[in-house]
Amino acid sequence: MVNYNPKVWFSLIFHAYSRGVMRTLTPAIIFMTVFSAGLCYLLLDVFRFHEEDFHTTISMHSLLGIVLGLFLVFRTNSSYDRWWEGRKLWGSMVNNTRNLAHKLNAMFNLADQENRTWFAAMIANFVYATKEHLRKGAKLEEFDVVDDKFLDNLRSVKHVPNRIASMMYSRINTLYQKGVLTGDQLFLVDKELKEFADILGACERIKNTPIPYNYSMYIKQFIFIYLITLPFAFVTTSGYYTIPIVMLITFVLLSVELIAEEIEDPFGRDINDLPTDELAMKIKDNVREILLTN
């Protein structure tokens, strides 16, 4: 995620956007520039159309622009809602890991370094597993190894966060059976572990439920038809000024759509996606400080 000062106008005005967006935006602008220039040349210099011969009007595009603007507003708001919900879920992840660490810190004796070290590692492992599960799969090299069979245990499953959560449940139940934790303490810890599954499920819902295909398809077709017919609305009244007009409108409309595409999946590695790597590192440091520093 980009860290910036919203009060510094000039740095924002002249800031170059992400490479992924510009790679998509630049060819489209070049195409519309060449298309507009060729159309202007054909109509004005070859066929010599003028306003009295070929009267153009922007009224149709003005009406269509209102409808298109409503579509883009809905598109952008839907994508931002997904981004913001993802941020709230990861904020809950930060709070939940701290709460669990605080409770375990109060329940375990200071001399019980084995359990303290194990849970400090596994809480962080769950967060790292969730982060990469929402991308392309867990990175085993990011985990803190708690025993000799830990990595082999994770290699045998497809859903790594589920397995790590199950291992924490098993450990808590074993401690309860041995009398290390009371029934009331088990109930308190169970609440936090259940919240892990709820957060993970909500993130998966965002990840696995994209904007409906028909909506995404038709809005792209609508933008294309609007832009490809736009030069005809200006050519006889604005002449070759049609070229920069079409370039500007193309830049605005496509930028809004591409921004919406970028933020609708907030868990990836795009420049404006959520800083889950930094959040995972922060959680790991916080949990270690709570459980291992006394």
LINDANOR-V821630 format. One record per residue. RES is the residue in one small letter. PHI is phi in degrees with one decimal (999 if undefined). PSI is psi in degrees with one decimal (999 if undefined). BURIAL is 1 if it has 9 or more other ideal C-beta (glycine too) atoms within 8 Angstrom, else 0. Layout:
# LINDANOR-V821630
RES;PHI;PSI;BURIAL
RES;PHI;PSI;BURIAL
This chain:
# LINDANOR-V821630
m;999;141.0;0
v;-79.5;127.8;0
n;-95.5;125.1;0
y;-151.4;165.3;0
n;-101.3;109.4;0
p;-67.3;-10.4;0
k;-89.4;-9.8;0
v;-93.5;94.7;0
w;-65.3;-47.3;0
f;-66.0;-36.2;0
s;-66.2;-30.8;1
l;-77.5;-38.8;1
i;-63.4;-40.6;0
f;-102.7;16.1;0
h;-79.8;134.4;0
a;-81.0;131.4;0
y;-78.2;-179.3;0
s;-61.5;148.2;1
r;-63.6;-36.0;0
g;-61.8;-43.5;1
v;-68.2;-43.4;1
m;-66.9;-31.6;1
r;-63.7;-32.7;0
t;-83.7;-36.9;1
l;-75.3;-40.1;1
t;-61.4;-49.0;0
p;-60.2;-35.8;0
a;-66.3;-41.7;1
i;-66.5;-40.5;1
i;-63.3;-42.9;0
f;-61.4;-46.2;0
m;-67.2;-31.6;1
t;-66.3;-48.2;1
v;-64.9;-42.0;0
f;-62.5;-44.7;1
s;-66.0;-41.7;1
a;-64.2;-43.2;1
g;-64.2;-40.0;0
l;-66.5;-42.2;1
c;-61.4;-42.4;1
y;-64.0;-44.3;1
l;-65.1;-46.4;1
l;-77.2;-34.6;1
l;-92.1;-37.9;1
d;-103.9;-32.3;0
v;-87.8;-57.7;0
f;-88.4;-13.0;0
r;55.2;47.6;0
f;-78.4;140.9;1
h;-131.5;175.6;0
e;-60.5;-35.5;0
e;-72.4;-22.4;0
d;-92.5;-37.3;0
f;-137.3;85.4;1
h;-75.7;122.2;0
t;-106.5;156.4;1
t;-146.4;147.4;0
i;-99.6;4.8;0
s;-62.2;-42.1;0
m;-63.0;-44.2;0
h;-70.1;-27.3;1
s;-65.2;-44.6;0
l;-66.1;-44.8;0
l;-64.2;-33.4;1
g;-63.4;-34.1;1
i;-64.1;-47.2;0
v;-63.6;-44.1;0
l;-63.3;-38.5;1
g;-61.9;-39.5;0
l;-64.3;-41.3;0
f;-60.3;-45.7;1
l;-68.2;-35.9;1
v;-62.8;-46.7;0
f;-62.0;-41.0;0
r;-62.6;-47.0;1
t;-67.6;-42.9;1
n;-63.2;-40.0;0
s;-63.0;-43.1;1
s;-66.4;-41.2;1
y;-66.8;-36.7;1
d;-59.4;-40.3;0
r;-65.5;-42.1;1
w;-63.4;-45.8;1
w;-70.3;-37.2;0
e;-63.3;-39.9;1
g;-60.7;-39.4;1
r;-66.7;-39.4;1
k;-65.2;-37.7;0
l;-65.4;-40.6;1
w;-74.0;-25.6;1
g;-65.7;-38.8;0
s;-65.7;-35.7;1
m;-61.4;-43.1;1
v;-61.1;-48.5;1
n;-65.3;-40.2;0
n;-67.7;-40.5;1
t;-65.7;-37.9;1
r;-65.6;-43.4;1
n;-61.2;-44.3;1
l;-63.3;-41.7;1
a;-64.6;-40.3;1
h;-63.2;-42.9;1
k;-66.1;-44.4;1
l;-65.9;-35.4;1
n;-62.3;-37.3;1
a;-76.0;-29.1;0
m;-82.6;-34.7;0
f;-87.0;143.5;1
n;-66.1;154.2;0
l;-62.7;-28.1;0
a;-79.4;-12.1;0
d;-84.0;67.5;1
q;-71.1;-24.2;0
e;-63.5;-52.4;0
n;-68.7;-37.2;1
r;-61.5;-46.7;1
t;-66.2;-40.3;1
w;-62.5;-48.4;1
f;-72.5;-32.1;1
a;-61.5;-38.7;1
a;-73.1;-43.3;1
m;-73.3;-34.8;1
i;-62.5;-45.6;1
a;-65.7;-38.4;1
n;-61.3;-39.0;1
f;-62.8;-41.4;1
v;-66.0;-45.2;1
y;-65.2;-37.5;1
a;-65.8;-40.3;1
t;-64.2;-43.0;1
k;-57.0;-48.2;1
e;-81.3;-26.6;1
h;-61.8;-32.6;1
l;-79.5;-1.5;1
r;-110.5;-97.6;1
k;-128.7;14.8;0
g;121.9;156.0;0
a;-68.9;145.8;1
k;-102.1;108.5;0
l;-64.3;-26.5;0
e;-70.9;-14.1;0
e;-84.1;-12.1;0
f;-84.3;150.5;1
d;-86.8;118.8;0
v;-76.9;125.7;0
v;-100.5;-19.9;1
d;-159.9;176.6;0
d;-67.7;-28.4;0
k;-96.1;2.5;0
f;-62.3;-52.7;1
l;-67.5;-38.5;1
d;-62.6;-36.2;0
n;-63.6;-37.9;1
l;-77.4;-31.2;1
r;-66.5;-21.2;0
s;-87.8;0.8;0
v;-123.4;157.9;1
k;-92.0;-30.2;0
h;-110.0;89.6;0
v;-64.5;-44.5;1
p;-57.8;-38.5;1
n;-60.9;-43.1;1
r;-65.1;-41.0;1
i;-65.8;-41.9;1
a;-61.9;-40.7;1
s;-63.6;-38.2;0
m;-64.9;-37.5;1
m;-68.4;-40.7;1
y;-59.8;-44.4;1
s;-62.8;-40.7;0
r;-65.2;-43.0;1
i;-63.3;-42.6;1
n;-64.6;-39.1;1
t;-63.3;-42.2;0
l;-64.2;-35.9;1
y;-66.5;-44.4;1
q;-64.6;-30.9;0
k;-83.2;-6.5;0
g;86.9;6.2;0
v;-70.2;-35.7;0
l;-115.8;143.8;1
t;-85.4;172.1;0
g;-63.2;-38.8;0
d;-64.9;-41.4;0
q;-65.3;-38.6;1
l;-60.6;-40.8;1
f;-63.7;-42.0;0
l;-65.7;-41.2;1
v;-71.3;-36.1;1
d;-59.3;-36.6;1
k;-59.5;-42.5;0
e;-71.3;-40.2;1
l;-65.6;-36.7;1
k;-63.6;-37.6;0
e;-64.1;-32.0;1
f;-57.1;-48.0;1
a;-64.7;-37.2;1
d;-65.8;-42.4;0
i;-64.8;-45.0;1
l;-60.6;-44.7;1
g;-63.5;-39.0;0
a;-66.9;-39.1;1
c;-65.4;-39.4;1
e;-64.7;-34.2;1
r;-62.5;-43.2;0
i;-65.8;-44.8;1
k;-63.8;-42.2;1
n;-96.4;5.1;0
t;-124.4;85.0;0
p;-73.5;173.3;0
i;-57.1;137.0;1
p;-50.2;138.3;0
y;-57.9;-46.1;0
n;-59.4;-41.0;0
y;-64.7;-46.8;1
s;-63.6;-40.3;1
m;-66.1;-48.1;0
y;-69.4;-34.3;0
i;-68.9;-34.4;1
k;-68.5;-41.2;1
q;-63.9;-40.1;0
f;-62.3;-45.4;1
i;-62.3;-42.8;1
f;-62.3;-47.8;0
i;-63.7;-40.5;0
y;-61.5;-45.1;1
l;-73.4;-38.7;1
i;-69.9;-25.5;0
t;-95.0;-7.8;1
l;-61.4;-41.1;1
p;-58.6;-31.7;1
f;-64.3;-25.0;0
a;-78.0;-18.8;1
f;-116.9;-15.6;1
v;-60.8;-42.9;1
t;-85.0;-21.2;1
t;-92.6;-31.9;0
s;-109.8;-9.0;1
g;62.2;-136.6;1
y;-74.9;-7.8;0
y;-67.4;-12.1;0
t;-58.1;-33.9;1
i;-61.7;-56.0;1
p;-66.0;-29.6;0
i;-63.4;-47.4;1
v;-65.2;-39.7;1
m;-58.5;-45.9;1
l;-64.5;-45.8;0
i;-66.2;-38.7;1
t;-60.4;-44.8;1
f;-60.1;-44.7;1
v;-66.5;-51.4;0
l;-65.9;-46.0;1
l;-69.2;-33.6;1
s;-61.8;-43.9;1
v;-61.7;-44.7;1
e;-65.3;-41.4;1
l;-70.2;-34.4;1
i;-62.8;-43.6;1
a;-61.8;-41.2;1
e;-61.8;-38.9;0
e;-70.0;-38.7;1
i;-94.5;-4.8;1
e;-71.0;-22.1;1
d;-114.1;92.5;1
p;-80.7;0.5;1
f;-103.9;7.0;1
g;-86.4;-149.7;0
r;-119.0;15.1;0
d;-66.3;162.6;1
i;-63.4;-29.1;0
n;-103.9;9.9;1
d;-74.0;168.3;1
l;-65.3;145.0;1
p;-80.1;61.4;0
t;-66.8;-28.8;1
d;-63.4;-46.4;0
e;-66.6;-39.1;0
l;-65.6;-40.3;1
a;-63.2;-41.4;1
m;-65.3;-39.7;0
k;-63.5;-43.1;1
i;-61.7;-43.2;1
k;-60.8;-45.2;1
d;-64.7;-41.9;0
n;-64.9;-44.6;1
v;-64.4;-43.4;1
r;-61.5;-41.0;1
e;-64.5;-38.4;0
i;-71.2;-44.9;1
l;-89.0;-27.5;1
l;-111.2;-9.7;1
t;-112.6;115.2;0
n;-132.8;999;0
